[in-house]
Amino acid sequence: MPFRRGNDARRRWRLSAKLLIAASIATVLGFSAICAGVMFDMRRGEEQLARRTLENLASGIEADISRNVELYDLSLRAVASNLEMPEIRGVSKELRQLILFDHAATAKHFGAIQVFDTKGNLTIDAASLDPQPENRSDEEYFAIQRDHPDAGLYVSRPMLHRGAYAIVLSRRITGEDGRFLGVVVGSIRFSYFHDLFGRLNLTPGDTITVLRNDRTIIMRTPFDLDVIGKNLAEQLDWRSENLKVGGAFSGKGPVDDTPRLYVRRSSSGPLYVVVGKPLEAVFNLWRTEAVRIGTIMAFLVLFVLSATLVLAREIVRRADAEDKLEELATTDALTGLKNRRKFDTEIDREWRRAGRYGQPVALLMIDADHFKAYNDTYGHQAGDQVLVGIAICISDAVRRAGDCPARFGGEEFAVLLPNMTALEAFNLAETIRGKVQQWCEGELITTVSVGVASMRPLAGQQWSDLIEAADKALYAAKANGRNQSVLATVPKIALVA
């Protein structure tokens, strides 16, 4: 069965083309997914590395600030504690200065410690034995210490203090009976933060922000006086949940619109530190690698898909070429019907199928009447025209997809009709004969004779028996005067005009 094997081979070729395209697409999608996963892992790794770096930076800054604030607070505590001693009131100013400030923390960025009485008047100044009159009762830190006995160390908002921008650190002086006796005050100038941040190797866009626990900005680099002293709690578009203690946040911050990775350090003191780095700088290296790898992947994808399409097209071309070769090998060149070889293949296949399912197989054998005389009289070209016309009439009458009209040889045609009874086949034969008779006019006058047979394949029978029965019916039609259909019965042939 060479033609059936040819059909299977062509199906395999077309299936191979589809599988090749599907496999290539699956491969491309798979590698793309792997590449995307790797790129996202790289991006996550860059973010985690940047976060750890910022955490270390924030830890170092927070430790330095906390150490200095704690050191200065110890001095304030010592002064407040010594002032509670009754003996301090009876000593000289020089000895009092020595007792109060001998162990006080001193640094170029620390302001001199001062003591204010209950009315806010300056009474003691570490920088002078005879300080100039000064009253600080209207300052926020004085009111806080006066009205809140448990205020502890209070860090003021950034302010101009004694000729320099600074933050003021204060502690309440409380008597043995709990009475308010005054406030001891010190300051840390902004120069301390400038010096601290100046020692760091920051890239453009990096930010370091020191905040009070109530989210008031104490200091920020890059330095901006419009930002210093701003309370972020008053901003409706920024929530404290965005950046929790010890956490991180990616996006636009509360101060400007530059997207950054922010890290906040946890601190038990009055101040905490937030460090930010622009996301563009965080992912700059990753973005470069992503573009490079993405470009390479894009070229590889284009190459694979292009090669796949070329190969698939060549496979389809080969399948089409085989289709054309099969068509040439199985089609009668003159009439366009199936040729004898294709007819033999089809009748063998249908005979086997009908035998398996117990279905009938019908066959029409059609022959042009007086064709040889017509051909000799009018020539081969006119004879060919008659054969083409008969083939057209047959094709017009045979409509089912499974039917097989074929040129059996010379002026003889055959129509294989699977699963059709003898009566149905006879009616179809009459339809074909009528169409041929209606078609012939003028000098092209011809008719056809038709032999009809229908059989249910039984054990021991061959499809050649069906052809033989139809052929005998055709001879009977010829013998009875032509231009008629004859139905054969099996095994005995009955002639029906």
PAKEMI-341806 format. One record per residue (C-alpha): residue in three letters; z, x, y. Coordinates in steps of 0.05 Angstrom, whole numbers, padded with zeros to 5 digits. Layout:
! residues N
{atom ALA,{Z,X,Y}},
...
***
This chain:
! residues 497
{atom MET,{00000,00000,00000}},
{atom PRO,{-00024,00050,00053}},
{atom PHE,{-00026,00000,00111}},
{atom ARG,{00045,-00024,00100}},
{atom ARG,{00068,00048,00098}},
{atom GLY,{00029,00058,00163}},
{atom ASN,{00066,00000,00195}},
{atom ASP,{00133,00028,00173}},
{atom ALA,{00114,00097,00199}},
{atom ARG,{00095,00069,00267}},
{atom ARG,{00160,00029,00270}},
{atom ARG,{00198,00093,00254}},
{atom TRP,{00160,00130,00309}},
{atom ARG,{00177,00077,00361}},
{atom LEU,{00249,00073,00336}},
{atom SER,{00252,00149,00341}},
{atom ALA,{00229,00145,00414}},
{atom LYS,{00283,00093,00430}},
{atom LEU,{00336,00132,00393}},
{atom LEU,{00315,00196,00429}},
{atom ILE,{00322,00161,00497}},
{atom ALA,{00388,00129,00477}},
{atom ALA,{00416,00195,00450}},
{atom SER,{00395,00232,00513}},
{atom ILE,{00427,00179,00558}},
{atom ALA,{00490,00180,00516}},
{atom THR,{00492,00256,00519}},
{atom VAL,{00482,00256,00594}},
{atom LEU,{00536,00203,00603}},
{atom GLY,{00583,00241,00557}},
{atom PHE,{00574,00307,00592}},
{atom SER,{00579,00273,00660}},
{atom ALA,{00644,00240,00639}},
{atom ILE,{00671,00306,00614}},
{atom CYS,{00649,00340,00678}},
{atom ALA,{00680,00285,00721}},
{atom GLY,{00745,00291,00681}},
{atom VAL,{00746,00366,00691}},
{atom MET,{00732,00358,00765}},
{atom PHE,{00788,00307,00773}},
{atom ASP,{00836,00353,00735}},
{atom MET,{00816,00410,00781}},
{atom ARG,{00828,00365,00842}},
{atom ARG,{00896,00344,00815}},
{atom GLY,{00912,00417,00801}},
{atom GLU,{00893,00437,00873}},
{atom GLU,{00937,00381,00899}},
{atom GLN,{00996,00401,00856}},
{atom LEU,{00988,00474,00876}},
{atom ALA,{00986,00455,00949}},
{atom ARG,{01047,00411,00940}},
{atom ARG,{01087,00466,00907}},
{atom THR,{01067,00514,00962}},
{atom LEU,{01088,00465,01016}},
{atom GLU,{01153,00450,00979}},
{atom ASN,{01169,00524,00978}},
{atom LEU,{01152,00531,01051}},
{atom ALA,{01194,00470,01070}},
{atom SER,{01252,00496,01027}},
{atom GLY,{01251,00563,01063}},
{atom ILE,{01249,00531,01132}},
{atom GLU,{01302,00480,01115}},
{atom ALA,{01348,00534,01086}},
{atom ASP,{01342,00576,01149}},
{atom ILE,{01356,00517,01195}},
{atom SER,{01413,00491,01153}},
{atom ARG,{01445,00560,01150}},
{atom ASN,{01443,00569,01226}},
{atom VAL,{01467,00498,01240}},
{atom GLU,{01523,00507,01190}},
{atom LEU,{01542,00574,01220}},
{atom TYR,{01543,00545,01290}},
{atom ASP,{01582,00485,01266}},
{atom LEU,{01635,00530,01237}},
{atom SER,{01644,00559,01306}},
{atom LEU,{01650,00489,01336}},
{atom ARG,{01701,00470,01283}},
{atom ALA,{01742,00533,01297}},
{atom VAL,{01743,00519,01371}},
{atom ALA,{01763,00446,01361}},
{atom SER,{01817,00466,01311}},
{atom ASN,{01846,00521,01356}},
{atom LEU,{01848,00474,01416}},
{atom GLU,{01896,00429,01378}},
{atom MET,{01948,00485,01375}},
{atom PRO,{02003,00474,01427}},
{atom GLU,{02009,00550,01439}},
{atom ILE,{01938,00553,01467}},
{atom ARG,{01958,00518,01531}},
{atom GLY,{02008,00572,01553}},
{atom VAL,{01965,00634,01545}},
{atom SER,{01921,00668,01596}},
{atom LYS,{01848,00653,01604}},
{atom GLU,{01828,00720,01575}},
{atom LEU,{01871,00711,01513}},
{atom ARG,{01848,00639,01506}},
{atom GLN,{01775,00662,01508}},
{atom LEU,{01791,00714,01455}},
{atom ILE,{01826,00664,01410}},
{atom LEU,{01774,00610,01416}},
{atom PHE,{01709,00649,01416}},
{atom ASP,{01723,00716,01383}},
{atom HIS,{01694,00694,01317}},
{atom ALA,{01643,00645,01346}},
{atom ALA,{01571,00653,01323}},
{atom THR,{01529,00690,01373}},
{atom ALA,{01454,00698,01373}},
{atom LYS,{01400,00700,01426}},
{atom HIS,{01379,00629,01410}},
{atom PHE,{01450,00600,01411}},
{atom GLY,{01477,00572,01476}},
{atom ALA,{01549,00586,01498}},
{atom ILE,{01601,00539,01470}},
{atom GLN,{01633,00492,01521}},
{atom VAL,{01693,00446,01520}},
{atom PHE,{01695,00380,01558}},
{atom ASP,{01758,00339,01569}},
{atom THR,{01766,00264,01559}},
{atom LYS,{01730,00248,01624}},
{atom GLY,{01671,00294,01609}},
{atom ASN,{01691,00350,01656}},
{atom LEU,{01678,00421,01635}},
{atom THR,{01743,00456,01622}},
{atom ILE,{01725,00518,01580}},
{atom ASP,{01661,00557,01576}},
{atom ALA,{01650,00615,01529}},
{atom ALA,{01604,00647,01580}},
{atom SER,{01653,00648,01638}},
{atom LEU,{01728,00651,01651}},
{atom ASP,{01718,00608,01713}},
{atom PRO,{01661,00559,01698}},
{atom GLN,{01627,00518,01752}},
{atom PRO,{01646,00445,01756}},
{atom GLU,{01604,00404,01708}},
{atom ASN,{01609,00333,01681}},
{atom ARG,{01574,00308,01618}},
{atom SER,{01606,00240,01610}},
{atom ASP,{01539,00206,01616}},
{atom GLU,{01507,00245,01559}},
{atom GLU,{01493,00210,01493}},
{atom TYR,{01529,00261,01452}},
{atom PHE,{01593,00254,01493}},
{atom ALA,{01593,00178,01485}},
{atom ILE,{01580,00184,01410}},
{atom GLN,{01639,00230,01400}},
{atom ARG,{01684,00190,01445}},
{atom ASP,{01669,00122,01414}},
{atom HIS,{01661,00142,01341}},
{atom PRO,{01720,00182,01313}},
{atom ASP,{01682,00194,01247}},
{atom ALA,{01618,00219,01280}},
{atom GLY,{01629,00290,01255}},
{atom LEU,{01575,00340,01275}},
{atom TYR,{01525,00304,01320}},
{atom VAL,{01457,00333,01336}},
{atom SER,{01428,00307,01401}},
{atom ARG,{01357,00289,01418}},
{atom PRO,{01316,00347,01446}},
{atom MET,{01336,00356,01519}},
{atom LEU,{01337,00403,01577}},
{atom HIS,{01405,00437,01571}},
{atom ARG,{01429,00491,01619}},
{atom GLY,{01358,00509,01640}},
{atom ALA,{01325,00510,01572}},
{atom TYR,{01299,00459,01521}},
{atom ALA,{01349,00455,01465}},
{atom ILE,{01385,00410,01417}},
{atom VAL,{01459,00401,01430}},
{atom LEU,{01510,00404,01373}},
{atom SER,{01577,00372,01387}},
{atom ARG,{01643,00357,01353}},
{atom ARG,{01700,00312,01373}},
{atom ILE,{01768,00342,01390}},
{atom THR,{01821,00297,01360}},
{atom GLY,{01895,00301,01370}},
{atom GLU,{01948,00297,01315}},
{atom ASP,{01958,00224,01332}},
{atom GLY,{01882,00211,01329}},
{atom ARG,{01873,00208,01404}},
{atom PHE,{01807,00231,01435}},
{atom LEU,{01820,00297,01470}},
{atom GLY,{01749,00317,01488}},
{atom VAL,{01685,00347,01460}},
{atom VAL,{01665,00417,01440}},
{atom VAL,{01591,00429,01451}},
{atom GLY,{01540,00482,01433}},
{atom SER,{01464,00486,01434}},
{atom ILE,{01406,00516,01395}},
{atom ARG,{01347,00531,01440}},
{atom PHE,{01275,00515,01423}},
{atom SER,{01262,00589,01423}},
{atom TYR,{01296,00592,01355}},
{atom PHE,{01244,00544,01325}},
{atom HIS,{01187,00579,01360}},
{atom ASP,{01210,00646,01332}},
{atom LEU,{01221,00616,01262}},
{atom PHE,{01153,00582,01259}},
{atom GLY,{01118,00642,01291}},
{atom ARG,{01137,00686,01231}},
{atom LEU,{01099,00640,01184}},
{atom ASN,{01026,00648,01165}},
{atom LEU,{01000,00578,01180}},
{atom THR,{00928,00556,01177}},
{atom PRO,{00896,00512,01231}},
{atom GLY,{00918,00440,01222}},
{atom ASP,{00984,00456,01186}},
{atom THR,{01044,00421,01214}},
{atom ILE,{01119,00433,01208}},
{atom THR,{01165,00378,01234}},
{atom VAL,{01240,00380,01239}},
{atom LEU,{01272,00311,01244}},
{atom ARG,{01340,00282,01253}},
{atom ASN,{01366,00235,01199}},
{atom ASP,{01349,00175,01243}},
{atom ARG,{01275,00200,01241}},
{atom THR,{01276,00229,01312}},
{atom ILE,{01229,00288,01319}},
{atom ILE,{01270,00349,01339}},
{atom MET,{01215,00401,01336}},
{atom ARG,{01143,00405,01313}},
{atom THR,{01089,00456,01308}},
{atom PRO,{01037,00454,01338}},
{atom PHE,{01085,00443,01396}},
{atom ASP,{01074,00381,01438}},
{atom LEU,{01125,00355,01488}},
{atom ASP,{01097,00285,01482}},
{atom VAL,{01117,00285,01409}},
{atom ILE,{01184,00319,01415}},
{atom GLY,{01241,00268,01417}},
{atom LYS,{01197,00211,01390}},
{atom ASN,{01232,00165,01340}},
{atom LEU,{01186,00147,01282}},
{atom ALA,{01229,00087,01265}},
{atom GLU,{01200,00053,01326}},
{atom GLN,{01129,00059,01298}},
{atom LEU,{01108,-00006,01265}},
{atom ASP,{01048,00026,01230}},
{atom TRP,{01090,00077,01194}},
{atom ARG,{01143,00061,01141}},
{atom SER,{01197,00108,01117}},
{atom GLU,{01178,00089,01045}},
{atom ASN,{01113,00128,01054}},
{atom LEU,{01151,00193,01051}},
{atom LYS,{01215,00189,01012}},
{atom VAL,{01267,00244,01005}},
{atom GLY,{01239,00300,00962}},
{atom GLY,{01172,00265,00957}},
{atom ALA,{01100,00274,00980}},
{atom PHE,{01048,00231,01015}},
{atom SER,{00973,00238,01024}},
{atom GLY,{00938,00205,01083}},
{atom LYS,{00944,00196,01157}},
{atom GLY,{01013,00211,01185}},
{atom PRO,{01053,00179,01241}},
{atom VAL,{01035,00229,01295}},
{atom ASP,{00959,00238,01291}},
{atom ASP,{00900,00212,01252}},
{atom THR,{00886,00276,01212}},
{atom PRO,{00894,00262,01137}},
{atom ARG,{00945,00310,01108}},
{atom LEU,{00987,00324,01047}},
{atom TYR,{01059,00316,01071}},
{atom VAL,{01121,00342,01034}},
{atom ARG,{01192,00324,01052}},
{atom ARG,{01251,00365,01031}},
{atom SER,{01317,00333,01014}},
{atom SER,{01376,00357,01056}},
{atom SER,{01449,00339,01060}},
{atom GLY,{01453,00362,01133}},
{atom PRO,{01437,00327,01198}},
{atom LEU,{01364,00353,01198}},
{atom TYR,{01307,00353,01148}},
{atom VAL,{01239,00385,01146}},
{atom VAL,{01169,00355,01133}},
{atom VAL,{01110,00402,01122}},
{atom GLY,{01038,00379,01125}},
{atom LYS,{00971,00409,01107}},
{atom PRO,{00902,00378,01121}},
{atom LEU,{00871,00348,01059}},
{atom GLU,{00806,00381,01078}},
{atom ALA,{00840,00449,01072}},
{atom VAL,{00876,00429,01008}},
{atom PHE,{00811,00409,00973}},
{atom ASN,{00764,00458,01007}},
{atom LEU,{00758,00504,00947}},
{atom TRP,{00754,00445,00900}},
{atom ARG,{00700,00413,00941}},
{atom THR,{00659,00476,00940}},
{atom GLU,{00665,00481,00864}},
{atom ALA,{00651,00406,00857}},
{atom VAL,{00586,00413,00897}},
{atom ARG,{00565,00473,00857}},
{atom ILE,{00580,00443,00789}},
{atom GLY,{00552,00375,00811}},
{atom THR,{00487,00408,00832}},
{atom ILE,{00481,00445,00766}},
{atom MET,{00496,00381,00728}},
{atom ALA,{00445,00342,00768}},
{atom PHE,{00391,00393,00752}},
{atom LEU,{00411,00392,00678}},
{atom VAL,{00410,00316,00677}},
{atom LEU,{00342,00314,00710}},
{atom PHE,{00316,00366,00661}},
{atom VAL,{00343,00329,00600}},
{atom LEU,{00319,00261,00623}},
{atom SER,{00250,00289,00642}},
{atom ALA,{00243,00325,00576}},
{atom THR,{00266,00262,00539}},
{atom LEU,{00216,00218,00576}},
{atom VAL,{00160,00268,00562}},
{atom LEU,{00177,00270,00488}},
{atom ALA,{00186,00195,00484}},
{atom ARG,{00119,00184,00518}},
{atom GLU,{00086,00231,00469}},
{atom ILE,{00118,00194,00411}},
{atom VAL,{00094,00127,00439}},
{atom ARG,{00025,00156,00450}},
{atom ARG,{00024,00178,00378}},
{atom ALA,{00046,00109,00355}},
{atom ASP,{-00007,00077,00399}},
{atom ALA,{-00059,00124,00371}},
{atom GLU,{-00038,00106,00301}},
{atom ASP,{-00043,00032,00321}},
{atom LYS,{-00114,00043,00345}},
{atom LEU,{-00132,00081,00283}},
{atom GLU,{-00103,00027,00239}},
{atom GLU,{-00139,-00026,00279}},
{atom LEU,{-00204,00012,00270}},
{atom ALA,{-00188,00020,00196}},
{atom THR,{-00169,-00053,00185}},
{atom THR,{-00215,-00091,00233}},
{atom ASP,{-00287,-00110,00223}},
{atom ALA,{-00325,-00078,00281}},
{atom LEU,{-00376,-00136,00289}},
{atom THR,{-00333,-00198,00284}},
{atom GLY,{-00264,-00172,00304}},
{atom LEU,{-00233,-00203,00241}},
{atom LYS,{-00194,-00164,00189}},
{atom ASN,{-00238,-00124,00141}},
{atom ARG,{-00238,-00126,00065}},
{atom ARG,{-00187,-00070,00058}},
{atom LYS,{-00137,-00104,00103}},
{atom PHE,{-00149,-00170,00068}},
{atom ASP,{-00134,-00139,00000}},
{atom THR,{-00068,-00111,00027}},
{atom GLU,{-00048,-00178,00058}},
{atom ILE,{-00064,-00220,-00003}},
{atom ASP,{-00026,-00173,-00049}},
{atom ARG,{00035,-00176,-00003}},
{atom GLU,{00032,-00252,00005}},
{atom TRP,{00021,-00263,-00070}},
{atom ARG,{00084,-00223,-00086}},
{atom ARG,{00124,-00260,-00033}},
{atom ALA,{00100,-00328,-00057}},
{atom GLY,{00118,-00309,-00128}},
{atom ARG,{00189,-00292,-00107}},
{atom TYR,{00200,-00357,-00069}},
{atom GLY,{00157,-00404,-00110}},
{atom GLN,{00112,-00422,-00052}},
{atom PRO,{00037,-00438,-00054}},
{atom VAL,{-00018,-00391,-00029}},
{atom ALA,{-00084,-00421,-00006}},
{atom LEU,{-00151,-00386,00003}},
{atom LEU,{-00216,-00406,00037}},
{atom MET,{-00280,-00371,00018}},
{atom ILE,{-00334,-00384,00071}},
{atom ASP,{-00407,-00366,00066}},
{atom ALA,{-00464,-00376,00117}},
{atom ASP,{-00519,-00420,00088}},
{atom HIS,{-00590,-00391,00083}},
{atom PHE,{-00567,-00330,00121}},
{atom LYS,{-00615,-00281,00088}},
{atom ALA,{-00675,-00324,00106}},
{atom TYR,{-00649,-00333,00176}},
{atom ASN,{-00638,-00258,00183}},
{atom ASP,{-00707,-00242,00158}},
{atom THR,{-00738,-00293,00205}},
{atom TYR,{-00702,-00278,00270}},
{atom GLY,{-00679,-00207,00258}},
{atom HIS,{-00613,-00171,00249}},
{atom GLN,{-00591,-00180,00321}},
{atom ALA,{-00596,-00256,00315}},
{atom GLY,{-00562,-00253,00248}},
{atom ASP,{-00505,-00213,00277}},
{atom GLN,{-00498,-00265,00332}},
{atom VAL,{-00491,-00320,00279}},
{atom LEU,{-00436,-00280,00243}},
{atom VAL,{-00399,-00270,00309}},
{atom GLY,{-00404,-00345,00323}},
{atom ILE,{-00376,-00363,00255}},
{atom ALA,{-00319,-00314,00264}},
{atom ILE,{-00302,-00346,00331}},
{atom CYS,{-00301,-00415,00299}},
{atom ILE,{-00255,-00390,00244}},
{atom SER,{-00208,-00356,00293}},
{atom ASP,{-00207,-00419,00336}},
{atom ALA,{-00186,-00462,00277}},
{atom VAL,{-00136,-00415,00245}},
{atom ARG,{-00074,-00415,00291}},
{atom ARG,{-00014,-00395,00249}},
{atom ALA,{00012,-00324,00258}},
{atom GLY,{00017,-00310,00183}},
{atom ASP,{-00054,-00332,00167}},
{atom CYS,{-00105,-00277,00154}},
{atom PRO,{-00179,-00291,00171}},
{atom ALA,{-00224,-00234,00147}},
{atom ARG,{-00296,-00215,00137}},
{atom PHE,{-00301,-00210,00061}},
{atom GLY,{-00370,-00178,00060}},
{atom GLY,{-00440,-00190,00088}},
{atom GLU,{-00444,-00263,00110}},
{atom GLU,{-00382,-00282,00071}},
{atom PHE,{-00313,-00295,00102}},
{atom ALA,{-00244,-00307,00073}},
{atom VAL,{-00182,-00340,00103}},
{atom LEU,{-00114,-00327,00070}},
{atom LEU,{-00065,-00384,00082}},
{atom PRO,{00007,-00370,00059}},
{atom ASN,{00052,-00429,00042}},
{atom MET,{-00004,-00481,00048}},
{atom THR,{-00020,-00537,-00001}},
{atom ALA,{-00090,-00550,-00028}},
{atom LEU,{-00099,-00613,00014}},
{atom GLU,{-00078,-00578,00079}},
{atom ALA,{-00125,-00520,00062}},
{atom PHE,{-00182,-00569,00049}},
{atom ASN,{-00171,-00603,00116}},
{atom LEU,{-00172,-00535,00151}},
{atom ALA,{-00237,-00518,00114}},
{atom GLU,{-00269,-00581,00140}},
{atom THR,{-00246,-00565,00210}},
{atom ILE,{-00279,-00496,00207}},
{atom ARG,{-00343,-00526,00177}},
{atom GLY,{-00346,-00578,00232}},
{atom LYS,{-00336,-00527,00287}},
{atom VAL,{-00392,-00484,00260}},
{atom GLN,{-00438,-00543,00255}},
{atom GLN,{-00421,-00565,00326}},
{atom TRP,{-00431,-00495,00352}},
{atom CYS,{-00501,-00485,00324}},
{atom GLU,{-00556,-00511,00369}},
{atom GLY,{-00627,-00494,00388}},
{atom GLU,{-00660,-00443,00344}},
{atom LEU,{-00593,-00415,00320}},
{atom ILE,{-00585,-00469,00267}},
{atom THR,{-00538,-00452,00210}},
{atom THR,{-00482,-00483,00169}},
{atom VAL,{-00427,-00457,00124}},
{atom SER,{-00403,-00474,00054}},
{atom VAL,{-00329,-00468,00038}},
{atom GLY,{-00292,-00458,-00027}},
{atom VAL,{-00218,-00478,-00026}},
{atom ALA,{-00164,-00458,-00075}},
{atom SER,{-00088,-00462,-00074}},
{atom MET,{-00040,-00434,-00127}},
{atom ARG,{00034,-00422,-00139}},
{atom PRO,{00038,-00353,-00172}},
{atom LEU,{00062,-00356,-00244}},
{atom ALA,{00081,-00300,-00291}},
{atom GLY,{00018,-00265,-00316}},
{atom GLN,{-00025,-00288,-00258}},
{atom GLN,{-00057,-00242,-00208}},
{atom TRP,{-00082,-00255,-00138}},
{atom SER,{-00152,-00240,-00164}},
{atom ASP,{-00146,-00307,-00201}},
{atom LEU,{-00139,-00342,-00133}},
{atom ILE,{-00201,-00307,-00107}},
{atom GLU,{-00239,-00324,-00169}},
{atom ALA,{-00220,-00398,-00164}},
{atom ALA,{-00241,-00401,-00090}},
{atom ASP,{-00305,-00364,-00105}},
{atom LYS,{-00324,-00412,-00160}},
{atom ALA,{-00310,-00470,-00113}},
{atom LEU,{-00356,-00437,-00062}},
{atom TYR,{-00412,-00431,-00114}},
{atom ALA,{-00402,-00504,-00130}},
{atom ALA,{-00410,-00521,-00056}},
{atom LYS,{-00474,-00481,-00054}},
{atom ALA,{-00500,-00515,-00117}},
{atom ASN,{-00485,-00584,-00088}},
{atom GLY,{-00529,-00573,-00028}},
{atom ARG,{-00490,-00530,00019}},
{atom ASN,{-00455,-00548,00086}},
{atom GLN,{-00394,-00576,00050}},
{atom SER,{-00324,-00557,00026}},
{atom VAL,{-00304,-00557,-00047}},
{atom LEU,{-00231,-00556,-00072}},
{atom ALA,{-00218,-00519,-00137}},
{atom THR,{-00162,-00538,-00185}},
{atom VAL,{-00130,-00488,-00230}},
{atom PRO,{-00142,-00474,-00286}},
{atom LYS,{-00196,-00527,-00290}},
{atom ILE,{-00241,-00530,-00230}},
{atom ALA,{-00253,-00599,-00202}},
{atom LEU,{-00309,-00607,-00152}},
{atom VAL,{-00293,-00649,-00091}},
{atom ALA,{-00348,-00659,-00040}},
***
